[in-house]
Amino acid sequence: MTTMPAPTDPGTEKLIALVTNGSQFAGPAALLGLKYLNCQIYVHDPSFSDDAQRNAFESAHNGVIPACTTAWATGPGTGSSAPSRR
């Protein structure tokens, strides 16, 4: 049986996680487990298209990064190849 190192063990690399539907379904439970494992967490949720809801989620979940919400700001005429927050 393998065991996971404690999140505070020296030399432990920080894992990156993406959680979809962060405020519903299995999202909240996933956030708890990933926070315990000291992961860098990016979260997508349909509610993030509303600035107030996204800001409230970000305030309530210290260190969690809200990811792109409803659309990618890419393609012809956008002048960008990077995702936007909105």
KOLDRENRO-235971 format. One line per field, with one value per atom (N, C-alpha, C): atom name; chain; x, y, z. Coordinates in Angstrom, 2 decimals. Atoms other than C-alpha are relative to their C-alpha. Example, Ala and Ser with C-alpha at 12.3 -4.5 7.8 and 13.67 -1.06 7.14 Angstrom:
# residues 2
at	N_CA_C_N_CA_C;
ch	A_A_A_A_A_A;
c1	0.89_12.30_0.90_-0.82_13.67_-0.77;
c2	-1.19_-4.50_1.20_-1.19_-1.06_1.09;
c3	0.00_7.80_0.00_-0.06_7.14_0.73;
***
This chain:
# residues 86
at	N_CA_C_N_CA_C_N_CA_C_N_CA_C_N_CA_C_N_CA_C_N_CA_C_N_CA_C_N_CA_C_N_CA_C_N_CA_C_N_CA_C_N_CA_C_N_CA_C_N_CA_C_N_CA_C_N_CA_C_N_CA_C_N_CA_C_N_CA_C_N_CA_C_N_CA_C_N_CA_C_N_CA_C_N_CA_C_N_CA_C_N_CA_C_N_CA_C_N_CA_C_N_CA_C_N_CA_C_N_CA_C_N_CA_C_N_CA_C_N_CA_C_N_CA_C_N_CA_C_N_CA_C_N_CA_C_N_CA_C_N_CA_C_N_CA_C_N_CA_C_N_CA_C_N_CA_C_N_CA_C_N_CA_C_N_CA_C_N_CA_C_N_CA_C_N_CA_C_N_CA_C_N_CA_C_N_CA_C_N_CA_C_N_CA_C_N_CA_C_N_CA_C_N_CA_C_N_CA_C_N_CA_C_N_CA_C_N_CA_C_N_CA_C_N_CA_C_N_CA_C_N_CA_C_N_CA_C_N_CA_C_N_CA_C_N_CA_C_N_CA_C_N_CA_C_N_CA_C_N_CA_C_N_CA_C_N_CA_C_N_CA_C_N_CA_C_N_CA_C_N_CA_C_N_CA_C_N_CA_C_N_CA_C_N_CA_C_N_CA_C;
ch	A_A_A_A_A_A_A_A_A_A_A_A_A_A_A_A_A_A_A_A_A_A_A_A_A_A_A_A_A_A_A_A_A_A_A_A_A_A_A_A_A_A_A_A_A_A_A_A_A_A_A_A_A_A_A_A_A_A_A_A_A_A_A_A_A_A_A_A_A_A_A_A_A_A_A_A_A_A_A_A_A_A_A_A_A_A_A_A_A_A_A_A_A_A_A_A_A_A_A_A_A_A_A_A_A_A_A_A_A_A_A_A_A_A_A_A_A_A_A_A_A_A_A_A_A_A_A_A_A_A_A_A_A_A_A_A_A_A_A_A_A_A_A_A_A_A_A_A_A_A_A_A_A_A_A_A_A_A_A_A_A_A_A_A_A_A_A_A_A_A_A_A_A_A_A_A_A_A_A_A_A_A_A_A_A_A_A_A_A_A_A_A_A_A_A_A_A_A_A_A_A_A_A_A_A_A_A_A_A_A_A_A_A_A_A_A_A_A_A_A_A_A_A_A_A_A_A_A_A_A_A_A_A_A_A_A_A_A_A_A_A_A_A_A_A_A_A_A_A_A_A_A_A_A_A_A_A_A;
c1	0.85_0.00_0.89_-0.77_1.41_-0.72_0.58_0.89_0.42_-0.32_0.78_0.79_-0.71_3.27_-0.94_0.78_1.78_0.23_-0.15_1.17_1.15_-1.07_3.83_1.38_-1.31_6.64_0.94_-0.95_9.76_0.23_-0.26_10.40_-1.25_1.24_6.75_-0.31_0.33_5.94_-1.47_1.39_2.78_-0.67_0.75_0.28_-0.99_0.98_-2.05_-1.27_1.28_-5.74_-0.98_1.11_-8.69_-1.29_1.30_-12.14_-1.09_1.13_-15.21_-1.24_1.19_-18.56_0.38_-0.57_-16.72_-0.97_0.94_-19.78_-1.17_1.12_-22.05_0.49_-0.30_-22.17_1.15_-1.12_-18.86_1.08_-1.01_-16.96_0.43_-0.40_-17.06_0.81_-0.75_-15.89_1.39_-1.30_-13.13_0.92_-0.80_-11.94_0.60_-0.50_-11.65_1.17_-1.07_-9.58_1.25_-1.16_-7.33_0.71_-0.63_-6.76_0.83_-0.74_-5.72_1.32_-1.21_-3.20_0.91_-0.80_-1.87_0.19_-0.05_-2.65_-0.26_0.40_-2.78_-1.28_1.31_-6.47_-0.57_0.72_-8.11_-1.43_1.39_-11.90_-0.82_0.97_-14.48_-1.38_1.39_-18.12_-0.83_0.85_-20.96_-0.39_0.39_-21.82_1.07_-1.08_-18.46_-0.20_0.28_-19.93_-0.57_0.46_-21.43_1.16_-1.15_-18.66_-0.18_0.25_-20.26_0.11_-0.08_-20.63_1.43_-1.40_-17.08_0.84_-0.75_-15.69_-0.33_0.40_-17.70_0.63_-0.62_-16.43_1.49_-1.44_-12.85_0.30_-0.19_-13.19_-0.22_0.32_-14.69_0.99_-0.93_-12.00_1.40_-1.32_-8.66_1.00_-1.03_-5.96_-0.50_0.59_-8.35_-0.14_0.02_-8.17_-1.18_1.09_-11.39_0.55_-0.50_-10.69_-1.01_0.85_-12.26_-1.45_1.39_-16.01_-0.84_0.97_-18.27_0.55_-0.49_-16.15_1.51_-1.42_-12.60_0.12_-0.21_-11.42_1.10_-0.99_-9.59_-0.65_0.51_-9.91_0.08_-0.08_-10.25_-0.63_0.54_-10.69_0.17_-0.14_-9.87_1.36_-1.34_-6.17_0.69_-0.58_-5.43_-0.13_0.10_-4.68_-0.12_0.11_-5.00_-1.45_1.38_-8.22_-0.20_0.31_-9.93_-0.74_0.77_-11.56_-1.48_1.41_-14.87_-0.31;
c2	-1.17_0.00_1.24_-1.24_3.37_1.07_-1.10_6.42_1.32_-1.32_10.04_0.76_-0.83_12.42_1.08_-1.09_14.99_1.26_-1.18_18.28_0.91_-0.89_20.01_-0.62_0.63_17.52_0.81_-0.71_19.28_-0.78_0.65_18.54_-0.45_0.38_17.89_1.02_-0.91_19.36_0.38_-0.46_21.43_-0.45_0.46_19.79_1.07_-0.94_21.79_-0.77_0.66_20.93_0.97_-0.76_22.13_-0.67_0.50_21.74_0.69_-0.57_22.22_-0.06_-0.12_23.20_0.10_-0.13_24.37_0.30_-0.33_25.59_-0.96_0.95_22.63_-1.42_1.42_18.85_-0.44_0.47_17.34_1.07_-1.05_20.63_0.40_-0.39_21.74_-1.07_1.08_18.34_-0.15_0.08_18.26_1.11_-1.11_21.68_-0.30_0.34_20.48_-0.98_1.00_17.44_0.56_-0.57_19.36_1.05_-0.95_22.11_-0.74_0.80_19.46_-0.49_0.48_18.15_1.13_-1.18_21.70_0.21_-0.20_21.84_1.46_-1.28_25.00_-0.29_0.37_24.98_1.11_-0.87_26.58_-0.55_0.43_26.50_0.66_-0.50_26.85_-0.18_0.13_27.50_0.93_-0.86_28.83_1.32_-1.21_31.35_1.10_-0.98_33.09_1.06_-1.05_35.01_1.24_-1.12_37.21_0.43_-0.48_39.36_-0.13_0.06_39.49_-1.43_1.40_35.70_-0.51_0.44_35.11_0.59_-0.64_37.63_-0.60_0.62_36.11_-1.38_1.33_32.62_0.13_-0.20_33.88_0.42_-0.44_35.59_-1.15_1.11_32.48_-1.15_1.11_30.16_0.55_-0.61_31.74_-0.86_0.70_30.77_-0.73_0.66_29.24_1.04_-0.94_30.85_-0.30_0.20_31.30_-0.01_0.13_30.15_0.61_-0.53_31.18_-0.39_0.23_31.46_-0.53_0.45_31.33_-0.07_-0.03_32.00_0.23_-0.27_32.04_1.23_-1.23_35.42_-0.24_0.31_34.00_0.01_0.10_33.82_1.32_-1.20_36.36_1.21_-1.25_39.91_0.23_-0.20_39.35_0.54_-0.48_40.13_-0.74_0.74_37.50_-1.49_1.45_33.83_-0.58_0.45_33.66_0.05_-0.05_32.85_1.23_-1.13_35.72_-0.52_0.37_35.67_0.07_-0.15_36.55_-0.55;
c3	0.00_0.00_0.00_0.04_-0.97_0.79_-0.76_1.14_-0.65_0.53_0.09_1.05_-0.98_1.67_0.53_-0.56_4.00_-0.83_0.84_2.19_0.40_-0.46_4.30_-0.07_0.10_3.62_-0.89_0.86_2.31_-1.28_1.28_-1.34_-0.73_0.66_-2.12_-1.08_1.08_-5.50_0.09_-0.01_-5.79_-1.30_1.15_-8.11_-0.43_0.54_-10.35_-0.30_0.22_-10.49_-0.64_0.58_-12.56_0.44_-0.47_-11.02_-0.81_0.73_-13.19_0.89_-0.83_-11.69_1.47_-1.33_-8.60_1.12_-1.07_-6.72_0.10_-0.02_-7.40_-0.25_0.22_-7.80_0.91_-0.81_-6.62_0.19_-0.07_-6.96_1.41_-1.34_-3.30_0.74_-0.66_-2.04_-0.63_0.68_-4.67_0.49_-0.50_-3.51_1.36_-1.34_0.08_-0.06_0.11_-0.87_-0.64_0.69_-3.25_0.85_-0.93_-0.68_1.04_-0.97_1.84_-0.58_0.67_-0.68_-0.46_0.30_-1.11_-1.51_1.46_-4.85_-0.34_0.59_-6.92_-0.77_0.54_-7.86_-0.88_0.93_-10.88_-0.07_-0.06_-10.84_-1.10_0.98_-13.59_0.59_-0.40_-12.85_-0.87_0.82_-15.01_0.69_-0.72_-12.28_-0.07_0.05_-12.80_-1.08_0.98_-15.73_0.68_-0.81_-13.02_0.90_-0.76_-11.53_1.51_-1.45_-8.08_0.52_-0.44_-7.85_-0.07_0.10_-9.09_1.13_-1.07_-6.60_1.36_-1.27_-3.75_0.15_-0.04_-4.65_0.30_-0.20_-4.82_1.44_-1.39_-1.41_0.99_-0.90_0.18_-0.10_0.22_-1.22_-0.23_0.05_-0.42_-0.76_0.75_-2.92_-1.22_1.17_-5.47_-1.10_1.10_-8.90_-0.93_0.95_-10.89_-1.43_1.37_-14.45_-0.96_1.06_-17.74_0.26_-0.37_-17.43_-1.15_1.00_-20.45_-1.41_1.38_-23.53_-0.01_0.21_-24.79_-0.86_0.76_-26.02_-1.03_1.01_-29.00_-1.37_1.36_-32.72_-0.73_0.84_-35.51_0.67_-0.51_-34.36_1.49_-1.44_-30.69_0.36_-0.28_-30.90_1.12_-1.11_-28.27_-0.23_0.06_-28.08_1.40_-1.38_-24.29_0.46_-0.52_-22.41_0.86_-0.86_-20.68_1.23_-1.19_-17.25_-0.28_0.30_-18.87_-1.34;
***
